[in-house]
Amino acid sequence: MLAKIIAELGPWSWWVVGLVLLAAEMIVPGFFLVWIGLAALIVGALSLLFWDSAFWVWELQAILFALLAVATTFAGRRLMLRNAATDEPFLNQRGASLVGRTATLHEPIREGRGRIRLDDTLWQVMGPDLPVGTQVKVVASNGRDLTVEPI
């Protein structure tokens, strides 16, 4: 049945596959099927040119489609990563997002270690020895530890 449909559609069968994949992209999240659909449309365009040629057999079309699907997926991924801009660059780096903020020491800094409260979290801080209640500024972040200096 599928062979009959492909035989009747001729070179347009790749266009149908490509458009179905592009339509499926709207249903399936992930922005992945668009690149495979683009590969099918490229093979469809080549099919319009070479359909009556002796070398344009279905095996060549399938191999070309597979290669183009891989190539367009990698190219699309690279394109998307290059243009990936966010309005929250420190989204998964909470410590780094605290650099520049000021706080009051919750526990004194003794032997280079203490604690501050920022928002609803107690943070380990490193810096010069200071008493409780001193205003400090976060100047650096190293994982969970923040480096502070007095204001």
Secondary structure, DSSP 8 states (H G I E B T S, - for coil): -HHHHHHHHTTHHHHHHHHHHHHHHHHSSSS-HHHHHHHHHHHHHHHHHHTTSTT--HHHHHHHHHHHHHHHHHHHHHHHHHT---S-TTTT-HHHHTTT-EEEEEEEEETTEEEEEETTEEEEEESS-B-TT-EEEEEEEETTEEEEEE-
